[in-house]
Amino acid sequence: MTRPRLGVYVVAIATLFVVLFLRWILDPWVGDSQPYSTLYAATALIVWLGGYRPAVLVAVLGYAPATWLFASPRATLAQGIPRGPLALLLYLVTCAIVIGFGEALRREGTRADAARRDADRHVLRLQETESRFQALADCAPVLIWMSDESGATRLVNAPYREYTGHDGNDPTDGGGGRDVWRRLLHPDDRDECESVLRGALRSHASFRHEARLRGREGGYRWFDLCGRPRFEASRFVGHVGIGIDVTERHEARTAAVQDRLRFEEEMKRADRCKDEFLATLAHELRNPLAPIRNAVQILKARGAQETELIWGREVIERQVGQMARLLDDLLDVSRIGRNRFELRLARVPLRDILQNAVETSRPIIAESRHALEVVLPEGPLDLDADPARLTQVFLNLLNNAARYTQEGGRIRLHCEANGAEVQIAVSDTGVGIAPEMLPRIFDMFSQVETGERARPGLGVGLALARRLVELHGGSIEARSAGLQRGSTFVVRLPRAAAAPAPAPRVAEMLRPAFVPAKRSVLVVDDLKDGALSLARLLGHAGHDVHVAFDGEEALAAVERWRPEIVLLDIGMPRINGYDVCRRIRHQPWGRDTVMIAVTGWGQEHDRQRSEAAGFERHLVKPVDPSALLSLLDTLPRRPSMPVPPHAPGDGQPLPRGARV
């Protein structure tokens, strides 16, 4: 214990004098019965104020004056201080008791004061720590709370209060904070989340769970709720937890799941469309084969009449044309899908395009006995367009109207100018389009399901029509009031900017002139029927034709005969058409030979390979006979080439080849 300061001794001496003075004043009333009572009181006071050392000083210094002034018998200055051993012993024992007891009380009080000061400092530190934690928690962009061992919420941060409207100690909450979560949780998430929280309380463990919490405004948001247990002196005292707003993440995850489900559904729908397309394609290809086979049998029959032979030829021509158009549509769709489609634009009258489409579609319209109404504007209406492709668009719309309209229906084609664009509408009284099909009617392989379709299609016509119209800078729209209520297709196209020089008629652009001229032609194809039929066709047109059935035969034939034109297939055994063309081009006499590829490969890269190999033209099977004959007759003449002595003309046969 530290020593008392000097001031304490001064106070002790001053207190002694004051006590003696007070006893002297009270002496008339007290007498000499209690000469040391005030001295005992002063000693106790000094013990409490300054400790036992000043108290001993007061007891020692106060004994003599107290005895001399207040003890009996009273003494005088001449007699001196009375000396009684018993009185002195009694005085010392009493002072010792007072000093000891007072010192014990003082020390206990000091310890109590120190304990109170320590407690106050601890409380202050706790308050400062809580204040810092609260300030830190209030700045966090998440919900933070602390709960006790019963799960009651006791401390929350500002975002928690702002979002939920609860401060963690709601007096209206009968559960002391335990029922807050029940009111905040979404009804669909309540049972599962409460089960997680109860399990964490029982096991004193961490927890993590996603749930929706209601805000003070009434809406719900998704939160990732995380909690960790708190322990004090190894005793579980509750959880501290945070809630992170994961609404955007949850919505993105939900959207991703929905997108995946939609994608899977689209893939299933695409797979169904693909299966339907393949089945329909097989149907469409088999349909022309049946009449072709029947017509062939009639042509082979003995005693067939001339009218039957003419009918058979016409059937075969119509059905082959139908198959060729089918393949052309598929190739056009492929080219457009790969952005490899090019338009041959020219200034053309719209009237000619529409009239050509109407005339081409009349047979199918007449077959179903439909009434066709055509309304065209009076004045000239020109477009900068590819006439063949626009004719294809309107022919497709008219044919669709005829297919999907019950026998004896009405079809109307109406055209009118509307400012800088022209609008063409093709409407019918047919089966109509269901509302859910309207957004997908122009998708590839989409088909209208009505149960009444007599002439199914591949589902590529409308997709092709839309892309062709868009390539012309226009748009196409489908309208229908529902099933069995007809449909209307509206095409909008931009008009030509200004009147140019007189434009050629569409018929002239679509039908090139045919000028007969004899050429020497070599036909090469590993399909013998294809090679011989094409050779006979060219032979009937007056050309001098030879045939070969593979690449080696073709090289030998060219070497022997030196033809002016070679119609060469690409996919052949032994040597393919590309290599045959390259070998011919490497010969001095082969540089002037006209090399034309006639193949079933019609993709853009196939054309590029043909050009790189040395071909001048690339024709895709089946080739239009009139177009091929016109091409042969319009090709420029090449200089005459000397024929080697062993050419077929001197009687030596062409190896495995045939001459027509």
Secondary structure, 3 states (H helix, E strand, C coil): CCCCCHHHHHHHHHHHHHHHHHHHHHHHHHCCCCCCHHHHHHHHHHHHHHCHHHHHHHHHHHHHHHHHHHCCCCCCCCCCCCCCHHHHHHHHHHHHHHHHHHHHHHHHHHHHHHHHHHHHHHHHHHHHHHHHHHHHHHHCCCEEEEECCCCCEEEECHHHHHHHCCCCCCCCCCCCCCCHHHHHECHHHHHHHHHHHHHHHHHCCCEEEEEEEECCCCCEEEEEEEEEEEEECCEEEEEEEEEEECHHHHHHHHHHHHHHHHHHHHHHHHHHHHHHHHHHHHHHHHHHHHHHHHHHHHHHCCCCCHHHHHHHHHHHHHHHHHHHHHHHHHHHHHHHHCCCCCCCCEEEEHHHHHHHHHHHHHHHHHHCCCEEEEECCCCCCEEEECHHHHHHHHHHHHHHHHHCCCCCCEEEEEEEEECCEEEEEEEECCCCCCHHHHHHCCCCCCCCCCCCCCCCCCCCHHHHHHHHHHHCCCEEEEECCCCCCCEEEEEEEECCCCCCCCCCCHHHHHCCCCCCCCCEEEEECCCHHHHHHHHHHHHHCCCEEEEECCHHHHHHHHHHHCCCEEEECCCCCCCCHHHHHHHHHHCHHHCCCEEEEEECCCCHHHHHHHHHHCCCEEEECCCCHHHHHHHHHHCCCCCCCCCCCCCHHHCCCCCCCEEC
